[in-house]
Amino acid sequence: MTVIGEKINSSIKRVAAAIESNDGSYIQKLAIDQVEAGADMLDVNAGTFLDREVQLLQWLVRTVQEVVEVPLCIDSPNPVALKAALSLHRGKALVNSISLESDRYSSIVPVVREFGASVVALCMDEHGIPRTVDNRIDIARRLAEKLESDCVPPNDIFFDVLVQPISVDTTFGVVALDTVRGIRESIPGTHITCGLSNVSFGLPERRLLNSTFAATLLASGMDTFIIDPLDSMLMAIIAAAKALTGQDEFCEDYLKTFRSGKLKLNPDA
């Protein structure tokens, strides 16, 4: 299972201020804290700075990789910004993201292929996010076939099942879970991810909902989470869910997490 730390994102006010002022020490501490908390990869996003995204995304890649060894998830719809960032990245990166929308696909996949990156593939097309499980799985199949024809192997594909708020429609959580199961069964060798916190938007006690949903997603076959690894309750529940679903041989990761003192639902207790 892979945890992608989501905190270095310019949509977060404090992060945006650090990017704006080139406060590298703040960004680097945030990177180190996420990795120490269990992140296997870090998302970097400068998307709110539309006129300077190319330069700032490069700055984020350099700044973060000065202090951590984990690969980065380069988060941008702009192929120019992606190419600039990937040209500086050490190792294999993850590009976030493409979809079956023709313009988006045709502009970003050549960049993915040029740099040998993995890619997040959204289960949507020109008609938007499908409401049904079958339509999402159909889009995932078509994306897998198209990417394979463009020399992107299954192991480099991370399908995003597009979690939506249950406060809008209480079936959205079930749709995501069933989509995960369907992709896992019908498109072997690929990865599955989502923006976890979308599920709880507009509701109280969001951490409780997010953590519980993470456990059910993991049990359904999801293997990659884009989350806040500094949320100790969420990370503890994921560690427990891995052990309970047979994804942690001899419970080694669970025990390692326990011995590190990080296996706490309430860090203040």
C-alpha positions in Angstrom: 0.0 0.0 0.0 1.2 3.5 -0.8 0.5 6.7 1.1 0.8 9.9 -0.8 1.1 13.0 1.5 -1.3 15.7 0.3 -0.1 18.7 2.4 2.2 20.5 0.0 -0.6 22.1 -2.0 -1.1 25.7 -2.8 -4.9 25.5 -2.1 -3.9 25.4 1.6 -3.4 29.0 2.8 -0.3 28.5 4.9 1.4 26.5 2.1 0.4 29.1 -0.5 2.0 31.8 1.7 5.2 29.8 2.0 5.3 29.2 -1.8 4.6 32.9 -2.4 7.5 34.0 -0.2 9.9 31.1 -1.2 9.9 29.9 2.4 11.8 26.7 1.7 12.3 25.8 5.3 8.6 25.6 5.9 8.0 23.5 2.8 11.0 21.2 3.7 9.7 20.7 7.3 6.3 19.8 5.9 7.9 17.3 3.6 10.0 15.7 6.4 7.1 15.6 8.8 4.9 13.8 6.3 7.6 11.2 5.4 8.4 10.6 9.1 4.6 10.1 9.6 4.5 7.3 7.0 4.2 9.0 3.6 5.7 6.9 0.7 5.3 9.7 -1.8 4.5 13.5 -1.6 2.1 15.5 -3.7 3.4 18.9 -4.9 0.9 21.4 -6.3 1.3 25.1 -7.2 -1.9 25.3 -9.2 -3.3 28.5 -7.6 -0.4 30.5 -9.1 -1.5 30.2 -12.6 0.9 32.8 -14.1 3.9 31.3 -12.2 3.0 27.7 -11.9 5.9 26.5 -14.1 8.6 28.2 -12.1 7.0 27.5 -8.7 6.4 23.8 -9.4 10.1 23.5 -10.3 11.0 25.3 -7.1 8.8 22.8 -5.1 10.5 19.8 -6.7 14.0 21.1 -6.0 13.1 22.2 -2.4 11.4 19.0 -1.4 13.9 16.6 -3.0 16.8 18.4 -1.2 15.5 16.9 2.1 13.6 13.7 1.4 14.3 10.6 -0.8 10.7 9.7 -1.6 9.3 10.2 -5.1 6.8 13.0 -5.9 3.3 13.2 -7.3 3.5 16.1 -9.7 0.0 17.6 -9.4 -1.0 19.8 -12.4 -3.2 19.8 -15.5 -0.6 22.0 -17.3 1.7 19.9 -19.6 4.2 22.7 -19.7 4.5 22.8 -15.9 4.6 19.0 -15.7 7.4 18.8 -18.2 9.4 21.4 -16.4 8.9 19.7 -13.0 9.7 16.3 -14.3 12.9 17.5 -15.9 14.2 18.2 -12.4 12.7 15.2 -10.6 15.0 12.4 -9.3 13.6 8.9 -9.8 10.2 7.8 -11.0 7.5 10.4 -10.5 3.7 10.1 -10.5 1.7 12.6 -12.7 -1.6 13.7 -11.4 -3.7 13.5 -13.7 -5.3 12.5 -17.0 -8.8 11.4 -17.9 -10.6 10.1 -21.0 -11.3 13.8 -22.0 -9.5 13.9 -25.3 -7.7 17.2 -24.9 -6.4 16.4 -21.5 -5.3 12.9 -22.5 -3.5 13.9 -25.7 -1.7 16.8 -24.0 -0.4 15.0 -20.9 0.3 11.4 -21.9 3.2 12.3 -24.2 4.8 14.0 -21.2 4.2 10.9 -19.0 5.7 8.7 -21.7 8.7 10.9 -22.3 9.8 10.8 -18.6 8.7 7.3 -17.9 6.3 8.5 -15.1 3.3 6.8 -13.6 0.0 8.5 -14.0 -3.2 9.0 -12.1 -6.1 8.3 -14.4 -9.5 9.8 -13.4 -12.6 7.6 -14.1 -14.3 10.4 -16.2 -14.7 11.5 -19.7 -16.1 14.5 -21.7 -19.5 13.9 -20.0 -18.0 14.4 -16.5 -18.1 12.0 -13.6 -20.4 9.0 -14.3 -23.0 8.3 -11.6 -23.0 4.6 -12.0 -20.4 2.0 -11.1 -20.6 0.3 -14.5 -19.8 3.5 -16.4 -16.8 4.3 -14.2 -15.4 0.8 -14.7 -16.0 1.0 -18.4 -14.1 4.3 -18.6 -11.3 2.7 -16.5 -11.1 -0.2 -19.0 -11.0 2.1 -22.0 -8.3 4.2 -20.3 -6.2 1.1 -19.6 -6.5 0.0 -23.2 -5.6 3.4 -24.5 -2.6 3.8 -22.1 -1.3 0.4 -23.0 -1.4 1.3 -26.7 0.6 4.4 -25.7 3.2 2.2 -23.9 2.1 3.0 -20.3 2.1 -0.4 -18.5 -0.7 -1.4 -16.0 1.7 -1.0 -13.0 2.1 2.7 -13.9 -1.7 3.4 -13.9 -3.3 4.7 -10.7 -7.1 4.8 -11.2 -8.9 7.6 -9.3 -12.4 6.4 -8.5 -13.5 10.0 -7.9 -15.0 10.0 -4.4 -17.9 12.5 -4.0 -19.6 13.8 -0.8 -22.1 11.6 0.9 -23.7 14.8 2.2 -24.9 15.4 -1.4 -26.0 11.8 -2.1 -25.7 9.0 0.4 -25.0 6.4 -2.4 -21.7 8.1 -3.3 -19.7 6.1 -0.8 -21.1 2.8 -2.0 -20.5 3.8 -5.6 -16.8 4.4 -4.8 -16.4 1.1 -3.0 -18.1 -0.9 -5.7 -15.9 0.9 -8.4 -12.8 -0.1 -6.4 -13.9 -3.8 -6.3 -14.8 -3.7 -10.0 -11.5 -2.3 -11.2 -9.5 -4.6 -8.9 -11.3 -7.6 -10.5 -11.4 -6.5 -14.1 -8.1 -4.6 -14.6 -5.4 -6.6 -12.8 -2.0 -5.1 -12.2 -3.1 -1.5 -11.9 -3.4 0.7 -8.8 -6.4 2.4 -7.3 -6.6 5.7 -5.4 -8.9 8.6 -4.5 -9.1 11.9 -2.8 -10.3 10.4 0.5 -11.5 13.6 2.3 -14.1 14.4 -0.4 -16.4 11.8 1.1 -17.0 13.9 4.3 -17.4 17.3 2.8 -20.1 19.3 4.6 -20.5 16.9 7.5 -19.3 17.1 11.2 -16.5 14.9 12.6 -14.9 14.6 9.2 -11.9 12.7 10.6 -14.1 9.9 11.8 -15.8 9.5 8.4 -12.5 9.7 6.5 -10.8 7.1 8.7 -13.7 4.7 8.6 -14.0 5.1 4.8 -10.3 4.5 4.4 -10.7 1.1 6.2 -13.6 0.1 3.9 -11.8 1.2 0.8 -8.7 -0.8 1.8 -10.8 -3.9 2.4 -12.4 -3.4 -1.1 -9.0 -3.4 -2.9 -7.7 0.2 -2.8 -3.9 0.3 -2.5 -3.0 4.0 -2.7 -4.3 6.8 -0.5 -3.8 10.6 -1.1 -4.2 11.7 2.5 -2.8 13.8 5.3 -0.3 11.4 7.0 -0.1 13.8 9.9 -3.6 12.6 10.9 -2.5 10.0 13.5 -6.0 8.5 13.9 -6.3 8.0 10.1 -2.8 6.4 9.9 -3.5 4.2 12.9 -6.7 2.9 11.4 -5.1 2.2 8.0 -2.3 0.2 9.8 -5.0 -1.8 11.6 -7.0 -2.4 8.5 -4.0 -3.7 6.6 -3.3 -6.2 9.3 -7.0 -7.3 9.5 -7.3 -7.8 5.8 -4.2 -9.9 5.4 -2.1 -7.2 3.8 0.5 -7.1 6.5 2.4 -10.3 6.8 2.9 -11.4 10.4 1.5 -8.0 11.3 5.0 -6.6 10.9 4.0 -3.1 9.9 1.4 -2.9 12.6 3.9 -3.9 15.2 6.5 -1.6 13.9 4.0 1.3 14.0 3.1 0.3 17.5 6.7 0.3 18.7 7.3 3.7 17.2 4.5 5.1 19.3 2.4 6.2 16.3 -0.4 3.7 16.8 -2.7 6.1 18.6 -6.2 7.1 17.8 -5.9 10.1 20.1 -2.3 11.5 20.2 -3.1 13.6 23.3 -4.2 10.6 25.3 
